[in-house]
Amino acid sequence: MRGNELDGGVYLSGAREQNGRLFLVGVGPGDPRELTSWARAAIAGSDLIIGLKPRIELVGGLIEGKEVKFTGISEDETGSLTGIEQEVTWAELAIQEARKGKTVALLSAGDAGIYGMAGLVFEVLQKSEEKIEVEVVPGITALNAAAARLGAPLMQDFAVVSLSDLLTPWEITAKRLEAAARSDFVIVLYNPRTQHERRCWQITKAQKILSKHRPPSTPVGLVNNIGREDEKKILTTLGRMLEHDIGLLTTIVIGNSSTFVYGDRLVTPRGYHGEYSNGKWSRYL
Amino acid sequence: MRGNELDGGVYLSGAREQNGRLFLVGVGPGDPRELTSWARAAIAGSDLIIGLKPRIELVGGLIEGKEVKFTGISEDETGSLTGIEQEVTWAELAIQEARKGKTVALLSAGDAGIYGMAGLVFEVLQKSEEKIEVEVVPGITALNAAAARLGAPLMQDFAVVSLSDLLTPWEITAKRLEAAARSDFVIVLYNPRTQHERRCWQITKAQKILSKHRPPSTPVGLVNNIGREDEKKILTTLGRMLEHDIGLLTTIVIGNSSTFVYGDRLVTPRGYHGEYSNGKWSRYL
């Protein structure tokens, strides 16, 4: 149905009668406190749990007595398959097992719907014409979690850009960075380095593009290994951000023209029309 | 400290010794299953809960035996204060009560850090020079929740734009919509109508701007009253979206050039470089 023109509105149905059931579960960035009740319930109600070992270990006691399939490739290992090929095999496995009538939970870091496994599962389903019931369980993604750790940088419009060039040509990414910088979006960067080659040219180029439109003093927050034991937060500036440790698991938040630093927090005020001052809210315009 | 230049990186500290404690808690869009364990723990561990009545009712049993201050103005009521002035009084109240040594939970719909209460609290704190410990507890926001209900539209870079012109001049919003549309971001729209006047010119203008850059057949998902009992999802197109019910509590997701419809789902494939076909992943480039 790709490319189909919709004729004025499809009202979506509720649960359908189909073989098996597949939960696409976002388990948050790594801290078990960032799991939702819904994610817990989906995992607890599944027969089979599929996911990377660190994701599955995160949910601990919830998987006791259940069938578990580790996808077998951790963040630190590389196989002969590329990342996306590995993910295709997990999506296929999850669909096949649900097809047999099982209730399956496929775990994604963060939110399965934000650069996660959800889109790929629908792509595989569409091409294979399998009919199973799929429920996407939303999760806390790096943008929610990093913003909270840093303070309140996302109080205005923001753009989220992945710097990985594995699936998106760099020219498109560059164009998006340019557009977001020019129109004063707060910018959240995912995947500043790619997994396989640990290249850092992307973040260097991104910094150069953003610097054409924002001064070097623009506040920037980096959160490394978010939700994990070695989580580290750094406040820096656009001019000096490359002096800091930026790794595979760093989330970067670039302030807009009104973002400021308060103590150890990055704060974007809510809009341009007013300010809190002398104990009251004043409108500028 | 607004506008301060950072000198190359502030390494953020952990908990500090201060008077009182304030949790800024995102409670999700409305469905209690979308609360995180962290939000539950923050509420359970607080002496005083402050929030809109519907938010507080959402957390039900967690507040038994606690002091509760309803902010007294529900979504359907208007007072003599504007929305932002009301929010300032709640922020001040929460800070004052924490200042007395209490542990206070201030509840926001969705994520307190995304168009929520978090930024305002830091603005008030900065100007009043109060020192209290503030912890932002991230939550499932409309973009996570709406994307999950609709399928998997946020698998590529996306821009989040609020159409409210109460705090942001429309020219800035228009410029951002233009930039996001031109550079093939998936676009999430918050606040398509404003609370006080129930105006709809914003969404009409937004649709016109987006239509300059995307064909009328572009898939669009609307989710009304997300997380509530009367939640309703609609799949439509950019050309026909205005024929549908768009209210104060509608979240809108506009697909990019590669977003497609699969059954009753809106799916953006992961990037431009490959496709799942005939049981395997093929790279285009």
Chai-1 contact restraints between the chains, C-beta under 6 A:
chainA,res_idxA,chainB,res_idxB,connection_type,confidence,min_distance_angstrom,max_distance_angstrom,comment,restraint_id
A,M1,B,V261,contact,1.0,0.0,6.0,A-B,restraint_1
A,M1,B,Y262,contact,1.0,0.0,6.0,A-B,restraint_2
A,R2,B,F260,contact,1.0,0.0,6.0,A-B,restraint_3
A,N4,B,V261,contact,1.0,0.0,6.0,A-B,restraint_4
A,E5,B,S217,contact,1.0,0.0,6.0,A-B,restraint_5
A,L6,B,T237,contact,1.0,0.0,6.0,A-B,restraint_6
A,G8,B,R240,contact,1.0,0.0,6.0,A-B,restraint_7
A,G9,B,I234,contact,1.0,0.0,6.0,A-B,restraint_8
A,G9,B,T236,contact,1.0,0.0,6.0,A-B,restraint_9
A,G9,B,H244,contact,1.0,0.0,6.0,A-B,restraint_10
A,V10,B,L235,contact,1.0,0.0,6.0,A-B,restraint_11
A,L12,B,K233,contact,1.0,0.0,6.0,A-B,restraint_12
A,L12,B,D264,contact,1.0,0.0,6.0,A-B,restraint_13
A,R33,B,S37,contact,1.0,0.0,6.0,A-B,restraint_14
A,R33,B,W38,contact,1.0,0.0,6.0,A-B,restraint_15
A,E34,B,T36,contact,1.0,0.0,6.0,A-B,restraint_16
A,E34,B,W38,contact,1.0,0.0,6.0,A-B,restraint_17
A,L35,B,S37,contact,1.0,0.0,6.0,A-B,restraint_18
A,T36,B,E34,contact,1.0,0.0,6.0,A-B,restraint_19
A,T36,B,T36,contact,1.0,0.0,6.0,A-B,restraint_20
A,S37,B,R33,contact,1.0,0.0,6.0,A-B,restraint_21
A,S37,B,L35,contact,1.0,0.0,6.0,A-B,restraint_22
A,W38,B,R33,contact,1.0,0.0,6.0,A-B,restraint_23
A,W38,B,E34,contact,1.0,0.0,6.0,A-B,restraint_24
A,I84,B,W281,contact,1.0,0.0,6.0,A-B,restraint_25
A,E85,B,W281,contact,1.0,0.0,6.0,A-B,restraint_26
A,V88,B,W281,contact,1.0,0.0,6.0,A-B,restraint_27
A,D111,B,N144,contact,1.0,0.0,6.0,A-B,restraint_28
A,G113,B,A147,contact,1.0,0.0,6.0,A-B,restraint_29
A,G113,B,A148,contact,1.0,0.0,6.0,A-B,restraint_30
A,G113,B,A152,contact,1.0,0.0,6.0,A-B,restraint_31
A,G113,B,L154,contact,1.0,0.0,6.0,A-B,restraint_32
A,I114,B,L154,contact,1.0,0.0,6.0,A-B,restraint_33
A,A118,B,A152,contact,1.0,0.0,6.0,A-B,restraint_34
A,G119,B,A152,contact,1.0,0.0,6.0,A-B,restraint_35
A,G119,B,M155,contact,1.0,0.0,6.0,A-B,restraint_36
A,G119,B,V267,contact,1.0,0.0,6.0,A-B,restraint_37
A,G119,B,P269,contact,1.0,0.0,6.0,A-B,restraint_38
A,G119,B,R270,contact,1.0,0.0,6.0,A-B,restraint_39
A,F122,B,A152,contact,1.0,0.0,6.0,A-B,restraint_40
A,F122,B,Y262,contact,1.0,0.0,6.0,A-B,restraint_41
A,F122,B,R265,contact,1.0,0.0,6.0,A-B,restraint_42
A,F122,B,V267,contact,1.0,0.0,6.0,A-B,restraint_43
A,E123,B,P269,contact,1.0,0.0,6.0,A-B,restraint_44
A,E123,B,Y276,contact,1.0,0.0,6.0,A-B,restraint_45
A,V124,B,Y276,contact,1.0,0.0,6.0,A-B,restraint_46
A,Q126,B,Y262,contact,1.0,0.0,6.0,A-B,restraint_47
A,K127,B,Y276,contact,1.0,0.0,6.0,A-B,restraint_48
A,K127,B,S277,contact,1.0,0.0,6.0,A-B,restraint_49
A,V136,B,A148,contact,1.0,0.0,6.0,A-B,restraint_50
A,P138,B,I140,contact,1.0,0.0,6.0,A-B,restraint_51
A,P138,B,N144,contact,1.0,0.0,6.0,A-B,restraint_52
A,P138,B,A145,contact,1.0,0.0,6.0,A-B,restraint_53
A,P138,B,A148,contact,1.0,0.0,6.0,A-B,restraint_54
A,I140,B,P138,contact,1.0,0.0,6.0,A-B,restraint_55
A,N144,B,D111,contact,1.0,0.0,6.0,A-B,restraint_56
A,N144,B,P138,contact,1.0,0.0,6.0,A-B,restraint_57
A,A145,B,P138,contact,1.0,0.0,6.0,A-B,restraint_58
A,A147,B,G113,contact,1.0,0.0,6.0,A-B,restraint_59
A,A148,B,G113,contact,1.0,0.0,6.0,A-B,restraint_60
A,A148,B,V136,contact,1.0,0.0,6.0,A-B,restraint_61
A,A148,B,P138,contact,1.0,0.0,6.0,A-B,restraint_62
A,A152,B,G113,contact,1.0,0.0,6.0,A-B,restraint_63
A,A152,B,A118,contact,1.0,0.0,6.0,A-B,restraint_64
A,A152,B,G119,contact,1.0,0.0,6.0,A-B,restraint_65
A,A152,B,F122,contact,1.0,0.0,6.0,A-B,restraint_66
A,L154,B,G113,contact,1.0,0.0,6.0,A-B,restraint_67
A,L154,B,I114,contact,1.0,0.0,6.0,A-B,restraint_68
A,M155,B,G119,contact,1.0,0.0,6.0,A-B,restraint_69
A,D157,B,V161,contact,1.0,0.0,6.0,A-B,restraint_70
A,D157,B,R176,contact,1.0,0.0,6.0,A-B,restraint_71
A,F158,B,V160,contact,1.0,0.0,6.0,A-B,restraint_72
A,A159,B,A159,contact,1.0,0.0,6.0,A-B,restraint_73
A,V160,B,F158,contact,1.0,0.0,6.0,A-B,restraint_74
A,V161,B,D157,contact,1.0,0.0,6.0,A-B,restraint_75
A,L167,B,R270,contact,1.0,0.0,6.0,A-B,restraint_76
A,L167,B,G271,contact,1.0,0.0,6.0,A-B,restraint_77
A,L167,B,H273,contact,1.0,0.0,6.0,A-B,restraint_78
A,T168,B,G271,contact,1.0,0.0,6.0,A-B,restraint_79
A,T168,B,Y272,contact,1.0,0.0,6.0,A-B,restraint_80
A,K175,B,S183,contact,1.0,0.0,6.0,A-B,restraint_81
A,R176,B,D157,contact,1.0,0.0,6.0,A-B,restraint_82
A,R176,B,S183,contact,1.0,0.0,6.0,A-B,restraint_83
A,A179,B,A179,contact,1.0,0.0,6.0,A-B,restraint_84
A,A179,B,S183,contact,1.0,0.0,6.0,A-B,restraint_85
A,S183,B,K175,contact,1.0,0.0,6.0,A-B,restraint_86
A,S183,B,R176,contact,1.0,0.0,6.0,A-B,restraint_87
A,S183,B,A179,contact,1.0,0.0,6.0,A-B,restraint_88
A,S217,B,E5,contact,1.0,0.0,6.0,A-B,restraint_89
A,K233,B,L12,contact,1.0,0.0,6.0,A-B,restraint_90
A,I234,B,G9,contact,1.0,0.0,6.0,A-B,restraint_91
A,L235,B,V10,contact,1.0,0.0,6.0,A-B,restraint_92
A,T236,B,G9,contact,1.0,0.0,6.0,A-B,restraint_93
A,T237,B,L6,contact,1.0,0.0,6.0,A-B,restraint_94
A,R240,B,G8,contact,1.0,0.0,6.0,A-B,restraint_95
A,H244,B,G9,contact,1.0,0.0,6.0,A-B,restraint_96
A,F260,B,R2,contact,1.0,0.0,6.0,A-B,restraint_97
A,V261,B,M1,contact,1.0,0.0,6.0,A-B,restraint_98
A,V261,B,N4,contact,1.0,0.0,6.0,A-B,restraint_99
A,Y262,B,M1,contact,1.0,0.0,6.0,A-B,restraint_100
A,Y262,B,F122,contact,1.0,0.0,6.0,A-B,restraint_101
A,Y262,B,Q126,contact,1.0,0.0,6.0,A-B,restraint_102
A,D264,B,L12,contact,1.0,0.0,6.0,A-B,restraint_103
A,R265,B,F122,contact,1.0,0.0,6.0,A-B,restraint_104
A,V267,B,G119,contact,1.0,0.0,6.0,A-B,restraint_105
A,V267,B,F122,contact,1.0,0.0,6.0,A-B,restraint_106
A,P269,B,G119,contact,1.0,0.0,6.0,A-B,restraint_107
A,P269,B,E123,contact,1.0,0.0,6.0,A-B,restraint_108
A,R270,B,G119,contact,1.0,0.0,6.0,A-B,restraint_109
A,R270,B,L167,contact,1.0,0.0,6.0,A-B,restraint_110
A,G271,B,L167,contact,1.0,0.0,6.0,A-B,restraint_111
A,G271,B,T168,contact,1.0,0.0,6.0,A-B,restraint_112
A,Y272,B,T168,contact,1.0,0.0,6.0,A-B,restraint_113
A,H273,B,L167,contact,1.0,0.0,6.0,A-B,restraint_114
A,Y276,B,E123,contact,1.0,0.0,6.0,A-B,restraint_115
A,Y276,B,V124,contact,1.0,0.0,6.0,A-B,restraint_116
A,Y276,B,K127,contact,1.0,0.0,6.0,A-B,restraint_117
A,S277,B,K127,contact,1.0,0.0,6.0,A-B,restraint_118
A,W281,B,I84,contact,1.0,0.0,6.0,A-B,restraint_119
A,W281,B,E85,contact,1.0,0.0,6.0,A-B,restraint_120
A,W281,B,V88,contact,1.0,0.0,6.0,A-B,restraint_121
